[in-house]
């Protein structure tokens, strides 16, 4: 199989979990009392664990290996401040698209890096694809729940998520064709994304995981992070 075909396949897999997460959130059994109170929080925690795994096992380590300390520092904090600014803008506009935008702001740079990594580090690229797919599922689940809770028709929201899925293979292909020969630029993008994801995780995701008198939700974070550990062991 050619490298281009592999990139498109893995990019597609990473993107398909967006409509899958929306479809899961739409199911009637999700609205039951226990699911609404605990399982939904556990799914969010699972996503937070997967995001943490992506940051600590793939994104920031790539920057540490390839960038000088000053460049690493600037890229890392630039990502955090950029995501914070975007979060502030969306909050002021009271947009129901905030979680969708948050999902795309880490999905897009990660897929760009994914395509480029297929040339330099196949094992790391496959692990990144796995982590992107895993983190997109709970992010899409939460975003669909947020948007469908307004006056937007669930079918239209789901259609939007289906239209977002091709960003995965398109961004991965762009990374393969334009960034494969620029390892430092790839590391810069990954570090930028890592800083931004950490901001989003503690600003948007982690606070929503907490549920009083419930101990099941935080376990989701353990499982989500372990997916990254398992990928490192099996793929790396």
PyMOL commands that set and color helices and strands:
alter all, ss='L'
color gray80, all
select helices_A, chain A and resi 3-26+28-31+33-66+69-93+98-120+122-148+154-165+167-179+183-209+217-235
alter helices_A, ss='H'
color red, helices_A
deselect
rebuild
show_as cartoon
